[in-house]
């Protein structure tokens, strides 16, 4: 199927991840695999990144803020270590703003977070000041799942236990707290598979800067009709490439996808999403686009004649303090294709 628009400077390769399912698209070979996502599939060896003394890379979940999308997305963030990987991640979750401006967070900085583990159930004790916000009932429910996903991901990454299935939340040391007046706590809560977005664009990181033109884009997802879309736009909003992605129809058994795109210098936005326009990908306007996950990145290759030619910086890059990826180096986000 032909792309919407092409560029002589853009080239694409598709990479293998795990089990093989090959489909030929526009002369390129898309290789994708499916595999269940859950706490047991959390990445236990995230891509190594620089950290400052006393900090650790922690998986932290946030809510999507696009219309009709309060689903969960993940970032890896550097956070002050509390000598407890679960408490470290949950505390960071309450204090950090998402790097991606299409995510949101209703938690407020918690004065205290501790955790314990028994019989593959995590108990998180969090102070009541963390609930000082005003989400809707759905957002409150999703925010509790945000904590459950963050806690179980951190435990799996730290290899504290295998097969963790539930999190019990205490508030100021007591059970039966009513979170935001909408969610009764104190019982063991498991991950809700429907809470997680069916579409994740994992790499590149938001605001990442590449000094070569080749960019690897990783993601995973599932959809009811077995198709997602991915696209890359330039700074002018022109579509550089758009293609359908064949994926699983089972949300508990998503398809991981990966491809490499080579681009000239500039600022780009990659996105993956569900749409009702899968059969007409050449259409400029997509019908009923939903679950959009997008990442803005920059290609800034050195010029052969005049040294390095810098592209205009994105807001995330303008607020960076170095570190080479356009975000605060204390908040590196290593991407991995696992949950």
N, C-alpha and C positions, 0 to 999 in steps of 0.2 A: 504494500500500500504506500503510495508516494507521500512524502512529507508535505506539510502546508507550504513551507518555503524552505529553500536551501541556501547554502552559502558555499562558495568555493573554498572558504577557509575552514569550514566545519567538517570534521570527519568523526565517524562513530565506530566503536567496537563494542561488542557485548561479551560479558565475561561469565564464566561458570561459577556457580555457587552450589555446592552440594549435588544432590540428585539432578539428573539431566532431563529436561523436556525442551526440545528444540523446535522452534518455529521460525521460518524465514520471513522477514519483514523488510521491504524496500531494499533488497539486496544485502541486508545485514542479517546476521544470525542472532536471534535473541535466545539466550539460554537462561532458564529460570528454574527454580526448585521450590518445592513446598515442604513445610515442616511446621509442627505445632509450636505456637508461642505460649509462654507461660513462665512462671517463676523459675522452673527448672531449665528453661532455655536462656536465661539471662546471661549476658556476656560476663565471663569470669576473668577474661584477660583483655581489657580494653586497650586500644591503641596507646602505646606509651606517649606521654606528653609531659612537658616541663611542669613541675610543681614548686611552690615555695615551701620553705620549712614549716612543718606543722600543718600542712594541708594534704588532702587526698582527693582523688577524682571520684565523684559519687554520681550514681544515676538519680536524676531528679525528674519527676513528671510534672507536667503543667496541662491546663485545660486549653483547648482551642477556643478562639474568640470569634471565628467567622460565624456568619449567620447560620442558625440552626446547627451549630457544631460546638458542643461542650465536651467532645471526646478527648481522650488523654494522648499526649505526645511526650517524648522523652528527650532530655538533654543530659549530657555529662558535664558536671560542673566541679571546679575546684572549691573545696569547702574546708574550713578549719576543722581539724580532727578533734573529736571528743573521745578518742580511744574506744569508740564503739561505732562500728560502721553503720549500723541501723540508725542510731541516734544522730550520727553525723549527717546522714543523708536527709533524714526527716527535719532536723533543725535547719539545714540549708534550704529545704523546700519551703519552709515558712518565711525565710529571710531574703531569698533571691528573686529578682525579677527575671522573667524569661529573656534569653538572648533574642529569640524570635518575637517580633512585635505582633505576630498573629496569634500568640499564646497569651494566656492570662492566669492570674493566681489570686485566689481569695483568702489564702492563709496570711496571717500577720505574724511578725517576728515573735517566736515563742521564747519566753524567759528561761524555760527549762524543758529538756527532752531527754528521757532515759528509755532504755529498752532491756528486755530480758527474753530468753528463749527457753521453752520447755515443750517437749513432745511435738516438735515441729510447728509450734504455734508461737508467734512473736507477741509479746505484750509491749505496747508503746505507752508510756506515761508522758503526757504533754500538758503544759500549763494552759490555763483557760484564756490567757491573753491572745493566744493564737487564733481565737474565733471572733476577733473584734472586726467583723466586716458584715456585709449584707448581701450575700448571694441569693439567687432564687432557690426554690426547693430543689429543682433539678441540679443546679450548680452546687448546692450543698451536698447532695448525694454523690455527685461526681468528685467533689473535693475530698470526701472520705475515701473514695476509691483511689484518688491521687495519692493519699497517704499509704494506703494498702499496697499499691503498686510500687511506690518508692521504697517502702520498708522491705518488702519481699525481694525486690531487685537488689538492694544493698546487701541483704543477707546472702543471696545466691552468689553475688559477685565476690563476697568475702569467704565463700565456702563454709559458712557457719553450720549449715545443715542441708540435707537433700530432701526435696519434696515438701518444702514449707507451703502450707495451704491456707493459713488464716492469720489474721492479726486482730488482737484484742486491744482496744484503745481505752485507756484510763485518762481522766482529766483531773489534774491536781491530786492524783493518787486514788481517785474514786471512780467506780463504774456508774453506769446509768445516766451519764451526762447527755443532755439534748443538744446536739451540735447545731448551732444556728437556729434552734427551735424546731428543726425539721427531721433530724436523724438521731435516733436513740442509740447510744453507744453502750459498751460494756460486754457485749457478746462477741464471739469470734466472727470476724468478717473475712470472707474469701474474695479473691479477685473475681470481678464480673467481666467475662470476656467481651461483653458488649460495651463496656466502659472505654475500652481502648479504641482509638481511631482505626478504621479499616484500611487507612492509607498512611504510610510513613515514608517520608523522604529523609533518609538518615544522613547521608553525605552529599554535598559538602556541608560544613558548618555555616551557620548564619554569619555573614560578614567575612568569610575566609578569603585570603588573598593567595593566588597561585602565581609563581614566577615562571612557570612553564604553561604552555597552552593546553596540555592534556589534563582533563578533570575527570575523576571517577565519581559517578553518581550512583549511590546505593539506596535501595528502599525495599519495602515489602508491603504486601497488602492482599486483600481479597474483595470480591464484589459478587452480588447476586447473579449477574449475568456473565461472570468470568472475564471481564475486561476492565482495565483502568486506562487512563491516558497519562502520558508524561509530555512535557514540553520545556523548551528553553527560549526565553525572550531576551533581547538585548535592551540596552538602557532606553532606547526609543520606543520600546514596547512591541517591536517587530518580532514575530515568531521565527526563530532560527531553525527549530526542528520540533515537530510534534508527531508522536506515534502512539498507537494502542499497545497495551501490555497485556498479554494473556496471563490471567491469574486464577487462583483457586476460587471456587464458589463457597468454600467453607471457611468462615472467619476464624475458626480454631486451628486451621491448617493453611496458613497464608503462603503466598509465593514470594520469595526473595528475588529481586532483580538488580542487575548491575550493568552499567555501560560506561564507556569512556568517550568523552567528547572533546575534540580539539578546536580551540577557538582563538581568534585574534585578541589583542588587548581590548579591554573594555569591562563594563559592569553588566552582569547577567543575572537573571532570575530563573531558577529551575523549579518546576512544580510537578506534582503528581496528584491525581484527583479522580473521583468518580464523575461520570456525566452520562446523559442519555443520548449523546451524539457519537457513540462509538462507531456507528456504521458510516458516519460522514465526517471523518477527522479533518477533511480539508475545509470544513466550514469555519469562517472567521469567528462566529459567535457559537459558543458551546451551550447546549441546552441543559438546564438544571445541574449546574456544576456544584459539587458538594465534597466535603471532607478534603479540602485543599490543604496540602502541606507544601510550603514553598521556602526556598532558601536563596538569598542574594549573595553573589560572590563576585570576585574581581580577578581578571586575568591581567597581570602586570609584568610582562616579559621584558627583559632588557633590550633596548634598541641596539642593533649592531653598529650603527654609525654614531649615535649621539648618546650612548649610555642608556640608563634606565628611563623609560618614558612612563610616567605615572598616570593612571586613570583617576578620574574624579572619585573621591572617597564617599562611601556610603555613611549614613549616620553611625552605624555600629563601628566602622573603621575610624571615624573622627573622634570617637570616645575611647579608642584603644590607647594602651600605654606601652605598645610594643608587643613582642611575642610572635609576630609574623602571621597571625591568622585574622587580624582585624577585630579582635575582641580583647578585653582585659586578659592579660596572660594568667591571671589568677582564676579565670573561668574558662580554661580550655575545654573544648567539647569533642572528645574522641568519638568518632562514629563507628558503629559496628552493625552488621546486618542482623544481629540477633536481638531478641526482645529484652 
